[in-house]
């Protein structure tokens, strides 16, 4: 769940640029999938993101990233929206979802269970509190493999 050094450096480099374009920098993820590396820039705005928004941000940041030269490996740059079911990784992501239902998958089980769905009651000191059918469960962020919002179709 923690940001790596490339992610934090890219966030600092691009955040104000993306804000000045009229978007929120929701997240930056630098990930390896198979033999390929991906730098994923996730942007948002109140009315949602479309392909033109992604293209606009991509065109604006591509040369800036090349000039900064933070990433030595060859990588693919992807600019996208957070989607309907958003991954929660940062404090602001969790704070914005207090009172809403989320799903949480853990690295190791709590009470023989690795997956939980409940209402996010609080986020404090790198710990979340979930209310699952009036049972309160506290989970340390370092134990979370992935946390996401839930969209009820």
N, C-alpha and C positions, 0 to 999 in steps of 0.2 A: 504493500500500500504506500510505502514511502517513495517520494520522488528521488530519482537518481540525479547525479550531478549535471548531466547533460540536460535533463528536463528542467532543472531549476535555472540553469544558465540561459536556456532558450526562452523560458518564461520571462526572465528579467529583460532579455534582449527585445522580445516581441510585444510584451503586454501593452505598453503605451502606444505603439504603432497600431495595434489592433483596436485599441480603445478609440484612437483618433479616426479610424475608419468607420466607427459607429458600432462596434461589436464588443462583446465580452470575451475574454480569453478564458474559456471554461476549464480547459485542461491541456497539458502537453504530455504526451507519452512517447517514450523512445523504447521500442520493443523489437526483439528478435523473433521472427517466425520462420522456422526451418533455417535455411541459410541466408535469408534476407533480413535486413534491418529496416524499420519503419519509424519515421518521425511523424507522429500524429498530432496535428494542431486542431483542437476542438474549440469551435467558436459558437457563440449564441447571441441572440437579440430577442427582445420581447415578442415579436410576431413570428419567430422561428427563422430558420436558415434555409435557403434554397441553393441550387447549383451556382447561380450567379454570384452569390455572396462568397461561396467557397473559392470560385475562380478569382474574384477580386482580391481576396486575402492572399491566395496562393501567389498571384502575380506581384503583389506588393512585398511579400516576405522572402521570395525565392533568392534574390540577389543578396539580401541582407544576411541570410543564413550562409550563403556561399562565402561572402566576405568575412564573416565571423569565424568560419572554419572550425567550429566546435567539434564536429563529428569527422573522424578520420576515415571510418568505413564508408563504403558506398551505401546509400540508403534511399528509400522512397519517401517522398514528402506527400502526406495526405492531409487535406484540410476538410473537415466535416463538422456536422452538427452533433450535439450530444445524443440525439435520438429521443424517442419517446420514453424508453426505459433507460435512464441515465445511470452511468457508473458513478458511484460516490467514492472519492478518494481523499478529498481535502476537507479541512474544517468547514469552509464556507459551503461545500456541498451538503454536508450533514446538517449544518445549522439551518439551511434553507428547506430541509425536509422534515424538521421537527413537527410532529402532529400527523405526519403522513405514513402510510404503510410502505415498508421497504422489505427486500429479501436480502438475506445475508448467508453467505457460504463461508465456512471456516476451514482452516488448515487442519485443525484437530478438533475432535468432538467435545461438546459440553453435554454432560448427562447422556452420553452415547448418541448424540445428535450433531450433525455437521451443517444442517440447513435450517434456517429459521425465517419465518415471515411474521412481521408484527409492526406495531406502530412505534415509530422512533419517538421516544419520550424526551431524550436529552443527549447532548454531546458535551463532554467536559473532560479535560485532562487526558485526551487520546483514548477515551472510553465512551461507548454508546450504551444507552439504556433502551431496551426494547420491551414493549408491553405486548405479550402474546396471550390473548384470552385472559387478561387480568393477572397474568404471572409476569413478574418483572425479571428480566435477564440482563446482566451487565456483560459487555463484551469489549475486550481491549482491542484497539485498532490493529495491533501487530498480529492478532490471531485471525483477522479477516482476510480470506482469499479474494472475495469480491462482494461488494454491496451495491445494490441497484434499487432504483425507484421501481414501483409497480404501476403499470398502466392497466386499469380494469376495462377490458374490451366490453 
